[in-house]
Amino acid sequence: MPQLDTSTWSLTITLMLISLFCIYQLKMLNQTMTSISSQEDKILYPKPQLPWEKKWTKTYLLHSSHLLS
């Protein structure tokens, strides 16, 4: 029974990866990319009114309360 020659596999796999990368790049050239316009950055949105107070509050977890004492 003849032995399987695997000496060219690395070359074949490398060339396959390179060709897949090139095909992917060529496909991406045809895609239209949306650009971020500078007008959107200039729009100032009003800050929402928060229903809570802006101060720090302490939150205690029930499961960790025995660790604090």
Secondary structure, DSSP 8 states (H G I E B T S, - for coil): ------TTHHHHHHHHHHHHHHHHHHHHHTS------HHHHH--------SS-SS------TTTHHHH-
